[in-house]
Structure formats: structure tokens, C-alpha cells
């Protein structure tokens, strides 16, 4: 039986494109929040929360700069 692929290899440009697209979607939903009826505003707010969660997940999976000792072992 096949299963979902859990490991993805994306370039920095691809991750940047994904993040830009998510930010654009959040912007569109936030404009809806301000102009629509209560039920539409609640739905768009829920979508914004979901998208922010995805942004947080991407952020937490990034490997940030870390100083490396001359032996090749990361410090701290």
C-alpha cells in the first residue's frame, strides 16, 4: 500500500514563493474580514488562522545560521 511522501526538497526560491503566496492569501482574507457580513468575516478569520499556522510550520522547519567550530561540529 502506498503512503504519503513526508519529505519534500524545496529550494530557497520555492519556499519564498510559497510564503509570498500565503501572505497574499492572508491579505485578501483580511480585506474580506473588514467588508463582509459576520459569517463571511468569521470564515475568513478561520482561514487566516490556518494560513498563519502553515507559515509558522514553515518557519519552524527552517535551519537558521549556526556557528560551526573548526572541527565541523556546530557550537551550542
Biopython code that builds the backbone (N, CA, C, O; Angstrom):
import numpy as np
from Bio.PDB.StructureBuilder import StructureBuilder

atoms = [
    (1, "UNK", "N", (0.848, -1.184, 0.000)),
    (1, "UNK", "CA", (0.000, 0.000, 0.000)),
    (1, "UNK", "C", (0.886, 1.236, 0.000)),
    (1, "UNK", "O", (1.861, 1.299, 0.748)),
    (2, "UNK", "N", (0.563, 2.206, -0.818)),
    (2, "UNK", "CA", (1.363, 3.427, -0.888)),
    (2, "UNK", "C", (1.015, 4.366, 0.265)),
    (2, "UNK", "O", (-0.058, 4.276, 0.862)),
    (3, "UNK", "N", (1.942, 5.262, 0.560)),
    (3, "UNK", "CA", (1.707, 6.230, 1.633)),
    (3, "UNK", "C", (2.124, 7.611, 1.141)),
    (3, "UNK", "O", (2.746, 7.750, 0.087)),
    (4, "UNK", "N", (1.778, 8.609, 1.908)),
    (4, "UNK", "CA", (2.110, 9.978, 1.560)),
    (4, "UNK", "C", (3.607, 10.217, 1.674)),
    (4, "UNK", "O", (4.275, 9.636, 2.529)),
    (5, "UNK", "N", (4.125, 11.071, 0.811)),
    (5, "UNK", "CA", (5.516, 11.499, 0.886)),
    (5, "UNK", "C", (5.631, 12.488, 2.045)),
    (5, "UNK", "O", (4.928, 13.499, 2.057)),
    (6, "UNK", "N", (6.492, 12.219, 3.005)),
    (6, "UNK", "CA", (6.628, 13.103, 4.165)),
    (6, "UNK", "C", (7.865, 13.989, 4.088)),
    (6, "UNK", "O", (8.040, 14.879, 4.920)),
    (7, "UNK", "N", (8.715, 13.757, 3.109)),
    (7, "UNK", "CA", (9.928, 14.556, 2.954)),
    (7, "UNK", "C", (9.875, 15.292, 1.610)),
    (7, "UNK", "O", (9.716, 14.671, 0.559)),
    (8, "UNK", "N", (10.008, 16.598, 1.657)),
    (8, "UNK", "CA", (9.994, 17.399, 0.448)),
    (8, "UNK", "C", (11.315, 18.142, 0.338)),
    (8, "UNK", "O", (11.849, 18.616, 1.341)),
    (9, "UNK", "N", (11.836, 18.245, -0.861)),
    (9, "UNK", "CA", (13.049, 19.009, -1.108)),
    (9, "UNK", "C", (12.671, 20.228, -1.932)),
    (9, "UNK", "O", (12.326, 20.116, -3.108)),
    (10, "UNK", "N", (12.741, 21.394, -1.300)),
    (10, "UNK", "CA", (12.398, 22.639, -1.955)),
    (10, "UNK", "C", (13.594, 23.570, -1.923)),
    (10, "UNK", "O", (14.362, 23.571, -0.960)),
    (11, "UNK", "N", (13.753, 24.356, -2.967)),
    (11, "UNK", "CA", (14.820, 25.345, -2.976)),
    (11, "UNK", "C", (14.382, 26.561, -2.149)),
    (11, "UNK", "O", (13.214, 26.691, -1.783)),
    (12, "UNK", "N", (15.326, 27.431, -1.868)),
    (12, "UNK", "CA", (15.007, 28.645, -1.110)),
    (12, "UNK", "C", (14.020, 29.502, -1.890)),
    (12, "UNK", "O", (13.116, 30.097, -1.304)),
    (13, "UNK", "N", (14.186, 29.568, -3.201)),
    (13, "UNK", "CA", (13.266, 30.351, -4.033)),
    (13, "UNK", "C", (11.854, 29.779, -3.983)),
    (13, "UNK", "O", (10.879, 30.531, -3.957)),
    (14, "UNK", "N", (11.740, 28.448, -3.969)),
    (14, "UNK", "CA", (10.424, 27.818, -3.910)),
    (14, "UNK", "C", (9.749, 28.086, -2.570)),
    (14, "UNK", "O", (8.548, 28.354, -2.525)),
    (15, "UNK", "N", (10.501, 28.017, -1.489)),
    (15, "UNK", "CA", (9.947, 28.312, -0.164)),
    (15, "UNK", "C", (9.518, 29.771, -0.098)),
    (15, "UNK", "O", (8.463, 30.082, 0.455)),
    (16, "UNK", "N", (10.327, 30.671, -0.657)),
    (16, "UNK", "CA", (9.989, 32.089, -0.687)),
    (16, "UNK", "C", (8.710, 32.321, -1.475)),
    (16, "UNK", "O", (7.872, 33.127, -1.070)),
    (17, "UNK", "N", (8.548, 31.623, -2.602)),
    (17, "UNK", "CA", (7.337, 31.745, -3.401)),
    (17, "UNK", "C", (6.112, 31.260, -2.620)),
    (17, "UNK", "O", (5.057, 31.893, -2.665)),
    (18, "UNK", "N", (6.248, 30.161, -1.917)),
    (18, "UNK", "CA", (5.146, 29.633, -1.098)),
    (18, "UNK", "C", (4.774, 30.639, -0.016)),
    (18, "UNK", "O", (3.593, 30.917, 0.192)),
    (19, "UNK", "N", (5.770, 31.184, 0.674)),
    (19, "UNK", "CA", (5.500, 32.154, 1.740)),
    (19, "UNK", "C", (4.853, 33.424, 1.189)),
    (19, "UNK", "O", (3.945, 33.974, 1.811)),
    (20, "UNK", "N", (5.311, 33.894, 0.031)),
    (20, "UNK", "CA", (4.710, 35.082, -0.589)),
    (20, "UNK", "C", (3.255, 34.826, -0.966)),
    (20, "UNK", "O", (2.400, 35.694, -0.789)),
    (21, "UNK", "N", (2.981, 33.648, -1.477)),
    (21, "UNK", "CA", (1.612, 33.295, -1.849)),
    (21, "UNK", "C", (0.709, 33.234, -0.621)),
    (21, "UNK", "O", (-0.430, 33.698, -0.655)),
    (22, "UNK", "N", (1.216, 32.667, 0.446)),
    (22, "UNK", "CA", (0.424, 32.585, 1.681)),
    (22, "UNK", "C", (0.160, 33.985, 2.230)),
    (22, "UNK", "O", (-0.953, 34.276, 2.669)),
    (23, "UNK", "N", (1.169, 34.851, 2.210)),
    (23, "UNK", "CA", (0.979, 36.230, 2.685)),
    (23, "UNK", "C", (-0.075, 36.953, 1.840)),
    (23, "UNK", "O", (-0.885, 37.716, 2.368)),
    (24, "UNK", "N", (-0.059, 36.710, 0.533)),
    (24, "UNK", "CA", (-1.047, 37.321, -0.355)),
    (24, "UNK", "C", (-2.457, 36.843, -0.006)),
    (24, "UNK", "O", (-3.395, 37.638, 0.039)),
    (25, "UNK", "N", (-2.597, 35.548, 0.237)),
    (25, "UNK", "CA", (-3.900, 35.000, 0.620)),
    (25, "UNK", "C", (-4.375, 35.597, 1.950)),
    (25, "UNK", "O", (-5.548, 35.941, 2.095)),
    (26, "UNK", "N", (-3.467, 35.717, 2.910)),
    (26, "UNK", "CA", (-3.827, 36.304, 4.200)),
    (26, "UNK", "C", (-4.306, 37.738, 3.998)),
    (26, "UNK", "O", (-5.284, 38.161, 4.615)),
    (27, "UNK", "N", (-3.626, 38.481, 3.143)),
    (27, "UNK", "CA", (-4.015, 39.863, 2.855)),
    (27, "UNK", "C", (-5.417, 39.926, 2.251)),
    (27, "UNK", "O", (-6.226, 40.768, 2.641)),
    (28, "UNK", "N", (-5.701, 39.039, 1.303)),
    (28, "UNK", "CA", (-7.025, 39.021, 0.685)),
    (28, "UNK", "C", (-8.109, 38.679, 1.704)),
    (28, "UNK", "O", (-9.168, 39.306, 1.721)),
    (29, "UNK", "N", (-7.846, 37.691, 2.549)),
    (29, "UNK", "CA", (-8.836, 37.316, 3.562)),
    (29, "UNK", "C", (-9.021, 38.411, 4.599)),
    (29, "UNK", "O", (-10.126, 38.585, 5.112)),
    (30, "UNK", "N", (-7.974, 39.148, 4.917)),
    (30, "UNK", "CA", (-8.122, 40.216, 5.907)),
    (30, "UNK", "C", (-8.950, 41.364, 5.340)),
    (30, "UNK", "O", (-9.665, 42.034, 6.085)),
    (31, "UNK", "N", (-8.861, 41.603, 4.023)),
    (31, "UNK", "CA", (-9.725, 42.613, 3.399)),
    (31, "UNK", "C", (-11.184, 42.163, 3.448)),
    (31, "UNK", "O", (-12.079, 42.981, 3.657)),
    (32, "UNK", "N", (-11.427, 40.861, 3.255)),
    (32, "UNK", "CA", (-12.793, 40.337, 3.359)),
    (32, "UNK", "C", (-13.332, 40.507, 4.771)),
    (32, "UNK", "O", (-14.509, 40.810, 4.966)),
    (33, "UNK", "N", (-12.460, 40.308, 5.754)),
    (33, "UNK", "CA", (-12.842, 40.449, 7.162)),
    (33, "UNK", "C", (-13.485, 41.803, 7.418)),
    (33, "UNK", "O", (-14.454, 41.904, 8.170)),
    (34, "UNK", "N", (-12.949, 42.836, 6.798)),
    (34, "UNK", "CA", (-13.393, 44.197, 7.089)),
    (34, "UNK", "C", (-14.637, 44.611, 6.316)),
    (34, "UNK", "O", (-15.334, 45.537, 6.731)),
    (35, "UNK", "N", (-14.931, 43.943, 5.196)),
    (35, "UNK", "CA", (-16.010, 44.436, 4.336)),
    (35, "UNK", "C", (-17.241, 43.537, 4.257)),
    (35, "UNK", "O", (-18.280, 43.988, 3.774)),
    (36, "UNK", "N", (-17.171, 42.322, 4.697)),
    (36, "UNK", "CA", (-18.278, 41.377, 4.504)),
    (36, "UNK", "C", (-19.141, 41.225, 5.760)),
    (36, "UNK", "O", (-18.897, 41.849, 6.793)),
    (37, "UNK", "N", (-20.152, 40.376, 5.626)),
    (37, "UNK", "CA", (-21.052, 40.098, 6.733)),
    (37, "UNK", "C", (-20.330, 39.303, 7.819)),
    (37, "UNK", "O", (-19.199, 38.855, 7.631)),
    (38, "UNK", "N", (-20.990, 39.140, 8.935)),
    (38, "UNK", "CA", (-20.382, 38.471, 10.083)),
    (38, "UNK", "C", (-19.961, 37.038, 9.756)),
    (38, "UNK", "O", (-18.847, 36.638, 10.094)),
    (39, "UNK", "N", (-20.827, 36.259, 9.106)),
    (39, "UNK", "CA", (-20.490, 34.852, 8.829)),
    (39, "UNK", "C", (-19.308, 34.739, 7.867)),
    (39, "UNK", "O", (-18.459, 33.863, 8.037)),
    (40, "UNK", "N", (-19.240, 35.607, 6.865)),
    (40, "UNK", "CA", (-18.113, 35.591, 5.928)),
    (40, "UNK", "C", (-16.840, 36.031, 6.649)),
    (40, "UNK", "O", (-15.764, 35.481, 6.413)),
    (41, "UNK", "N", (-16.968, 37.023, 7.526)),
    (41, "UNK", "CA", (-15.811, 37.501, 8.290)),
    (41, "UNK", "C", (-15.280, 36.403, 9.200)),
    (41, "UNK", "O", (-14.066, 36.253, 9.334)),
    (42, "UNK", "N", (-16.156, 35.637, 9.822)),
    (42, "UNK", "CA", (-15.727, 34.542, 10.697)),
    (42, "UNK", "C", (-15.011, 33.465, 9.880)),
    (42, "UNK", "O", (-13.975, 32.951, 10.304)),
    (43, "UNK", "N", (-15.558, 33.122, 8.712)),
    (43, "UNK", "CA", (-14.921, 32.117, 7.850)),
    (43, "UNK", "C", (-13.554, 32.587, 7.379)),
    (43, "UNK", "O", (-12.599, 31.810, 7.385)),
    (44, "UNK", "N", (-13.447, 33.850, 6.970)),
    (44, "UNK", "CA", (-12.156, 34.349, 6.507)),
    (44, "UNK", "C", (-11.153, 34.418, 7.649)),
    (44, "UNK", "O", (-9.960, 34.190, 7.447)),
    (45, "UNK", "N", (-11.634, 34.731, 8.850)),
    (45, "UNK", "CA", (-10.748, 34.751, 10.015)),
    (45, "UNK", "C", (-10.199, 33.341, 10.308)),
    (45, "UNK", "O", (-9.027, 33.187, 10.651)),
    (46, "UNK", "N", (-11.039, 32.339, 10.172)),
    (46, "UNK", "CA", (-10.592, 30.956, 10.364)),
    (46, "UNK", "C", (-9.534, 30.578, 9.333)),
    (46, "UNK", "O", (-8.551, 29.913, 9.659)),
    (47, "UNK", "N", (-9.741, 31.006, 8.079)),
    (47, "UNK", "CA", (-8.747, 30.738, 7.037)),
    (47, "UNK", "C", (-7.422, 31.431, 7.337)),
    (47, "UNK", "O", (-6.352, 30.862, 7.120)),
    (48, "UNK", "N", (-7.500, 32.664, 7.837)),
    (48, "UNK", "CA", (-6.278, 33.400, 8.196)),
    (48, "UNK", "C", (-5.513, 32.641, 9.268)),
    (48, "UNK", "O", (-4.290, 32.526, 9.187)),
    (49, "UNK", "N", (-6.207, 32.125, 10.261)),
    (49, "UNK", "CA", (-5.559, 31.355, 11.333)),
    (49, "UNK", "C", (-4.895, 30.107, 10.758)),
    (49, "UNK", "O", (-3.769, 29.781, 11.133)),
    (50, "UNK", "N", (-5.578, 29.402, 9.851)),
    (50, "UNK", "CA", (-4.995, 28.210, 9.221)),
    (50, "UNK", "C", (-3.732, 28.561, 8.443)),
    (50, "UNK", "O", (-2.726, 27.858, 8.536)),
    (51, "UNK", "N", (-3.785, 29.648, 7.675)),
    (51, "UNK", "CA", (-2.635, 30.061, 6.879)),
    (51, "UNK", "C", (-1.475, 30.505, 7.766)),
    (51, "UNK", "O", (-0.317, 30.225, 7.457)),
    (52, "UNK", "N", (-1.774, 31.192, 8.860)),
    (52, "UNK", "CA", (-0.718, 31.599, 9.789)),
    (52, "UNK", "C", (-0.074, 30.369, 10.437)),
    (52, "UNK", "O", (1.125, 30.368, 10.715)),
    (53, "UNK", "N", (-0.865, 29.334, 10.674)),
    (53, "UNK", "CA", (-0.320, 28.089, 11.214)),
    (53, "UNK", "C", (0.656, 27.461, 10.219)),
    (53, "UNK", "O", (1.717, 26.976, 10.611)),
    (54, "UNK", "N", (0.300, 27.470, 8.933)),
    (54, "UNK", "CA", (1.196, 26.939, 7.901)),
    (54, "UNK", "C", (2.481, 27.766, 7.859)),
    (54, "UNK", "O", (3.573, 27.207, 7.753)),
    (55, "UNK", "N", (2.359, 29.091, 7.941)),
    (55, "UNK", "CA", (3.549, 29.957, 7.954)),
    (55, "UNK", "C", (4.438, 29.623, 9.150)),
    (55, "UNK", "O", (5.661, 29.580, 9.022)),
    (56, "UNK", "N", (3.834, 29.391, 10.300)),
    (56, "UNK", "CA", (4.597, 29.022, 11.491)),
    (56, "UNK", "C", (5.296, 27.682, 11.326)),
    (56, "UNK", "O", (6.436, 27.516, 11.760)),
    (57, "UNK", "N", (4.620, 26.728, 10.703)),
    (57, "UNK", "CA", (5.218, 25.420, 10.467)),
    (57, "UNK", "C", (6.428, 25.538, 9.539)),
    (57, "UNK", "O", (7.466, 24.923, 9.786)),
    (58, "UNK", "N", (6.292, 26.330, 8.474)),
    (58, "UNK", "CA", (7.425, 26.551, 7.575)),
    (58, "UNK", "C", (8.580, 27.224, 8.316)),
    (58, "UNK", "O", (9.741, 26.845, 8.161)),
    (59, "UNK", "N", (8.240, 28.219, 9.117)),
    (59, "UNK", "CA", (9.263, 28.948, 9.872)),
    (59, "UNK", "C", (10.021, 28.021, 10.819)),
    (59, "UNK", "O", (11.245, 28.099, 10.921)),
    (60, "UNK", "N", (9.304, 27.158, 11.501)),
    (60, "UNK", "CA", (9.928, 26.275, 12.485)),
    (60, "UNK", "C", (10.784, 25.179, 11.850)),
    (60, "UNK", "O", (11.626, 24.591, 12.528)),
    (61, "UNK", "N", (10.587, 24.897, 10.570)),
    (61, "UNK", "CA", (11.379, 23.869, 9.907)),
    (61, "UNK", "C", (12.629, 24.414, 9.242)),
    (61, "UNK", "O", (13.448, 23.651, 8.729)),
    (62, "UNK", "N", (12.779, 25.731, 9.248)),
    (62, "UNK", "CA", (13.968, 26.327, 8.636)),
    (62, "UNK", "C", (15.173, 26.096, 9.528)),
    (62, "UNK", "O", (15.063, 26.087, 10.754)),
    (63, "UNK", "N", (16.316, 25.910, 8.902)),
    (63, "UNK", "CA", (17.569, 25.786, 9.638)),
    (63, "UNK", "C", (18.251, 27.137, 9.564)),
    (63, "UNK", "O", (18.662, 27.582, 8.492)),
    (64, "UNK", "N", (18.367, 27.784, 10.709)),
    (64, "UNK", "CA", (18.934, 29.115, 10.765)),
    (64, "UNK", "C", (20.447, 29.036, 10.903)),
    (64, "UNK", "O", (20.993, 27.986, 11.243)),
    (65, "UNK", "N", (21.112, 30.132, 10.643)),
    (65, "UNK", "CA", (22.563, 30.216, 10.711)),
    (65, "UNK", "C", (23.049, 29.743, 12.071)),
    (65, "UNK", "O", (22.517, 30.150, 13.104)),
    (66, "UNK", "N", (24.033, 28.907, 12.069)),
    (66, "UNK", "CA", (24.654, 28.448, 13.296)),
    (66, "UNK", "C", (26.163, 28.435, 13.131)),
    (66, "UNK", "O", (26.678, 27.952, 12.122)),
    (67, "UNK", "N", (26.850, 28.950, 14.090)),
    (67, "UNK", "CA", (28.299, 28.999, 14.023)),
    (67, "UNK", "C", (28.864, 27.577, 14.119)),
    (67, "UNK", "O", (28.386, 26.766, 14.913)),
    (68, "UNK", "N", (29.872, 27.285, 13.315)),
    (68, "UNK", "CA", (30.462, 25.958, 13.281)),
    (68, "UNK", "C", (31.921, 26.068, 13.755)),
    (68, "UNK", "O", (32.674, 26.926, 13.295)),
    (69, "UNK", "N", (32.294, 25.190, 14.673)),
    (69, "UNK", "CA", (33.667, 25.136, 15.189)),
    (69, "UNK", "C", (34.584, 24.630, 14.086)),
    (69, "UNK", "O", (34.116, 23.995, 13.141)),
    (70, "UNK", "N", (35.872, 24.897, 14.186)),
    (70, "UNK", "CA", (36.819, 24.475, 13.143)),
    (70, "UNK", "C", (36.867, 22.953, 12.963)),
    (70, "UNK", "O", (37.420, 22.463, 11.978)),
    (71, "UNK", "N", (36.287, 22.204, 13.912)),
    (71, "UNK", "CA", (36.242, 20.745, 13.773)),
    (71, "UNK", "C", (35.034, 20.310, 12.943)),
    (71, "UNK", "O", (34.891, 19.128, 12.628)),
    (72, "UNK", "N", (34.158, 21.266, 12.586)),
    (72, "UNK", "CA", (32.965, 20.926, 11.821)),
    (72, "UNK", "C", (31.758, 20.638, 12.688)),
    (72, "UNK", "O", (30.676, 20.349, 12.177)),
    (73, "UNK", "N", (31.937, 20.713, 14.000)),
    (73, "UNK", "CA", (30.847, 20.435, 14.938)),
    (73, "UNK", "C", (30.153, 21.760, 15.263)),
    (73, "UNK", "O", (30.820, 22.730, 15.622)),
    (74, "UNK", "N", (28.800, 21.816, 15.140)),
    (74, "UNK", "CA", (28.096, 23.052, 15.479)),
    (74, "UNK", "C", (28.315, 23.438, 16.944)),
    (74, "UNK", "O", (28.339, 22.582, 17.828)),
    (75, "UNK", "N", (28.472, 24.724, 17.179)),
    (75, "UNK", "CA", (28.673, 25.229, 18.546)),
    (75, "UNK", "C", (27.310, 25.576, 19.137)),
    (75, "UNK", "O", (26.502, 26.252, 18.499)),
    (76, "UNK", "N", (27.065, 25.117, 20.338)),
    (76, "UNK", "CA", (25.852, 25.480, 21.060)),
    (76, "UNK", "C", (24.690, 24.877, 20.492)),
    (76, "UNK", "O", (23.583, 25.084, 20.987)),
]
sb = StructureBuilder()
sb.init_structure("model")
sb.init_model(0)
sb.init_chain("A")
sb.init_seg("    ")
for serial, (resi, resn, name, xyz) in enumerate(atoms, 1):
    if name == "N":
        sb.init_residue(resn, " ", resi, " ")
    sb.init_atom(name, np.array(xyz, "f"), 0.0, 1.0, " ", f" {name:<3s}", serial, name[0])
structure = sb.get_structure()
